[in-house]
Amino acid sequence: MPNIQISTLDNLSLPFKEEGYFFYPLAKSPINGEEILLVSFEGKEFTFIVKRREKDILIKADKITNVLPVGVIQKALRVLSKNLKAEIFYSNVNSTKRRKAKISPYFKDMEYFYKEFKTDRNILVEVGFGSGRHLLYQAKKNPDSLVIGLEIHRPSIDQVLRRVEVERIENILVVNYDARIFLEFLPSNSVDKIFIHFPVPWDKKPHRRVICEDFINESIRVLKKDATLELRTDSENYFRYSLDLFLNLNKSSLEIFKNRELEISSKYEDRWRKLNKNIYDLIYKNEEISPFKEKPAPLIFENKVLFSKINKKFKKETFLEQDFFIHFENIYEISKEEGLLKISMGAYQKSEHLYLFISKEGLKYIPLDILPSFSNVKAHKKLKEWIYG
Ligand SMILES: C[S@@+](CC[C@H](N)C(=O)[O-])C[C@H]1O[C@@H](n2cnc3c(N)ncnc32)[C@H](O)[C@@H]1O
């Protein structure tokens, strides 16, 4: 994480603008004294955490807003350093070998799926591809299809992207996102196959399982008629749990196999086979044509509000609803008219951590690209009721 460690902030004159960066006055929490430095660059805001320690002050990039290219954030700290009248004890933003990170064209974010994604090709989706053996195999076997791999473990993603480059595979898109929410952003009746091979069984925390009622319903919506969802697992428990969920549907067409041989064996499968474990397949065939789904509108705030009003009514609290929550964590005052709320909200399985920036110009989330997922839309509505109420 980009950071600097300095002797003092006393002689820094805030706000100031330089090289396209606007540094706001320090934002301070009236609740616990925490401090945040808000910066704006090309219409996008991000924050630094300011920690006053016994012998120095640490200014470090804030995980919550760390979505811009690292070069933008490092440069902000270099601009800030130039303007400090302080000793800089440590800095990791001055390296001369500033490598420009190459982003693979096959790595896509959710913004892409929300705003741009379109294809005429058949779509295959693999949930939790891990080492990627099966994902790469499917891409090579189906060169005319588009294979979308979902994974939440970043090292697995990087490993697969390297293989995609080495093997010059061009029909793959890799996404670092929770599969349970990803499907919401695909059009209805668009997918030919969903593979879920060896999902984490989560025997002690079943609510974390990928397969759940909402996931099944979204799978049915995105699958074409006669397209399939294939679960492969070594966990008899997970298999039976999934079977029950599919049998609970009004109408189901299922195939079941025990110890079926596939042309490709994943890393996990090799491990379980060595231990002589049984492997179960459940293949669900979709027989429905689902209605068209409108693209959800972006999450915006139509009206302004006085920061002083929000400051007055703020308290650390959580709203828990059936399929979403909002947690108000902290509030930071920049001036009487401007400030930040620190919030987490959205789905229980995939919450968003963010700031809400309240200024004379209006309200906006930081980072900006909060997806209008089903749970976020509901949480956003509730937040607006709280703000304007
Ligand atoms: C046990 S591994 C199996 C990997 C691979 N399918 C195989 O057979 O070798 C399960 C993988 O699913 C990923 N995963 C877990 N929950 C996920 C979710 N909600 N969305 C996407 N990937 C997920 C994990 O990071 C992990 O890599």
The ligand as an SDF file (V2000), in Angstrom:
LIG
                    3D

 27 29  0  0  0  0  0  0  0  0999 V2000
  -12.2460  -26.0470   -3.6520 C   0  0  0  0  0  0  0  0  0  0  0  0
  -11.8240  -24.8840   -4.8770 S   0  0  0  0  0  0  0  0  0  0  0  0
  -12.0900  -25.7420   -6.3950 C   0  0  0  0  0  0  0  0  0  0  0  0
  -11.3500  -25.1230   -7.5300 C   0  0  0  0  0  0  0  0  0  0  0  0
  -11.5600  -25.7750   -8.9030 C   0  0  0  0  0  0  0  0  0  0  0  0
  -12.9490  -25.6960   -9.3450 N   0  0  0  0  0  0  0  0  0  0  0  0
  -11.0880  -27.2010   -8.9090 C   0  0  0  0  0  0  0  0  0  0  0  0
  -11.9290  -28.0850   -9.0960 O   0  0  0  0  0  0  0  0  0  0  0  0
   -9.8900  -27.4220   -8.7110 O   0  0  0  0  0  0  0  0  0  0  0  0
  -13.1700  -23.7610   -4.8000 C   0  0  0  0  0  0  0  0  0  0  0  0
  -12.8450  -22.4110   -5.4830 C   0  0  0  0  0  0  0  0  0  0  0  0
  -14.0180  -21.6210   -5.5060 O   0  0  0  0  0  0  0  0  0  0  0  0
  -13.6670  -20.2730   -5.2340 C   0  0  0  0  0  0  0  0  0  0  0  0
  -14.8790  -19.6230   -4.6890 N   0  0  0  0  0  0  0  0  0  0  0  0
  -15.4390  -19.8130   -3.4680 C   0  0  0  0  0  0  0  0  0  0  0  0
  -16.5600  -19.0760   -3.3240 N   0  0  0  0  0  0  0  0  0  0  0  0
  -16.7220  -18.3990   -4.5040 C   0  0  0  0  0  0  0  0  0  0  0  0
  -17.6920  -17.4630   -4.9710 C   0  0  0  0  0  0  0  0  0  0  0  0
  -18.7150  -17.0970   -4.1900 N   0  0  0  0  0  0  0  0  0  0  0  0
  -17.5440  -16.9600   -6.2160 N   0  0  0  0  0  0  0  0  0  0  0  0
  -16.5050  -17.3340   -7.0090 C   0  0  0  0  0  0  0  0  0  0  0  0
  -15.5430  -18.2220   -6.6030 N   0  0  0  0  0  0  0  0  0  0  0  0
  -15.6530  -18.7470   -5.3840 C   0  0  0  0  0  0  0  0  0  0  0  0
  -12.5380  -20.3960   -4.2390 C   0  0  0  0  0  0  0  0  0  0  0  0
  -11.7180  -19.2370   -4.2180 O   0  0  0  0  0  0  0  0  0  0  0  0
  -11.7930  -21.6200   -4.7570 C   0  0  0  0  0  0  0  0  0  0  0  0
  -10.7780  -21.2800   -5.6620 O   0  0  0  0  0  0  0  0  0  0  0  0
  1  2  1  0
  2  3  1  0
  2 10  1  0
  3  4  1  0
  4  5  1  0
  5  6  1  0
  5  7  1  0
  7  8  2  0
  7  9  1  0
 10 11  1  0
 11 12  1  0
 11 26  1  0
 12 13  1  0
 13 14  1  0
 13 24  1  0
 14 15  1  0
 14 23  1  0
 15 16  2  0
 16 17  1  0
 17 18  1  0
 17 23  2  0
 18 19  1  0
 18 20  2  0
 20 21  1  0
 21 22  2  0
 22 23  1  0
 24 25  1  0
 24 26  1  0
 26 27  1  0
M  CHG  2   2   1   9  -1
M  END
$$$$
